[in-house]
Amino acid sequence: MFCRLITIFALFVFAATSVFAGDMTYNAEISVDVTAENASVARERAMTAANRQAYTTVAKRVTTAEGVNKLNELNDAQILNFIKEVSVISEKASDVRYMATLNVAINEHILKTYMQENDIPFVISSIANVLIIPTFREFKTDAPMLWEAGNLWRKAWEQNPRTIGSAKFFSIPANGSNYAALDAERALSLNGMALDKIAFINNTKDIYVADATYNGIEGLNITLYSYQNGKEETITVAGDRSPQLFTDAINKISDHIYNQIKTQNVVDRQNKSEITVLYSYAYLKDWLMLEKQLKEIAYINSITTSAVGSGRVQFKITFIGGFDKLQEALRNKYYNLKNAGDFYIIEKI
C-alpha cells in the first residue's frame, strides 16, 4: 500500500499538517437586561448571567438532558473557567441598568475534558428530518382523521414547523403523492408498504405517527409511534382547548423526540478511528470547498493533509462515532467514500 501511494503521489508537493478544532457549536449569542444599584454592578451581574446562559446553551447541544443537569451543578465561579471569550455585539447602559447582546465562546477543550472526567455523555449532533404524521379525533371512539379538514392537530403542525439544533420537524405535506400512499388507518397500523413509500416520497427515514385525542375538557393525550423501531409512548399535554394547547403539544412532542435522537447519538470519545483518503479535483477550489465541508462535520476530529498537487490530495481523517455515521454525514453533503483497500476515495455524488 505504501508503494502504491508513493507512486500516486510521486509528483506531489508535500504540504504542512493542517489540524483544526472547534466550531460554532461552542458559541452562543446571548441577550441580557439587568438592573442593580448602579451600572457597574448591573454589568457584572449581566456578564455572570450571560456566562451561565451560554454554558447551558452549549451544554444542550453536546450532551443529554441528564448531562445538562450535571453540568449545571457548577456554580458561577466554576463556570467562568469554561469561558473562552466574550464579544459585545451591542450594549446600552444607564445609571442602574445594563442591556447587551453578547457572543460568548465556550472553551471546547476544557468542556470536553471535564465531561470525560465526570462521565458526562458526549453527543454528536447529526442532521435529522423528522416527519410527523398527525392523526386526530375528539374522542378515542371516533374514527381517526388525517387529511380531513377537521384535523386541527395536522393544521397546527403545518403552521408551526419546528427546528431544534440540526433536527427539523415537519408535518406530512398535503399533496397528491402522500394522499395516494397513506390514510389514517394505515398510519396508525404502521403499514410498512405505505410508510416505506412515504419515507421515499419525503426523503426521510425518521417517521413518527402522533395520534392526538382530547383528554376530557383539559388537555391532549398523544400516542406517539416510531416507525423506525416500533416504539409506542403516551404523552399528556395539559391546557384548555385552544390553539395554544396544540402549540404546547408540538413543542413537547418535538422536544421529546429530539432528546431521543440525542441519546441515540451519544458517542464513545475514546473510540477514535483514522482513515487515509484520496480526492481528485479539477480545480483547487474544489478541494478547498470539500475541506470546508469536512470541517463542518462534528464526527470529524481532525484532518491531516499529507500531500497535495497534480489534481490530487491525500489526507487523513480522524473521526469518532463509527464509520457509518461519518458516511451518512458525508452523504448529507453529497459526497461518498469508496473503499479502495488500504485507503478510501472520496467522490461527489
Secondary structure by P-SEA (a helix, b strand, c coil): caaaaaaaacccccccbbbbbbccccbbbbbbbbbcccaaaaaaaaaaaaaaaaaaaaaaacccaaaaaaaacccaaaaaaaccccccccccccccbbbbbbbbbccaaaaaaaaaaaccbbbbbbbbbbbbbbbbbcccccccccccccaaaaaaaaabbbbcccbbbbcccccaaaaacccaaaaaaccaaaaaaaaaaacccbbbbbbbbbccccbbbbbbbbcccbbbbbbbbbccccaaaaaaaaaaaaaaaaaaaaaaacccccbbbbbbbbbbbccaaaaaaaaaaaaaccccccccccccccccccccccccccaaaaaaaaaaacbbbbbcccbbbbbcc
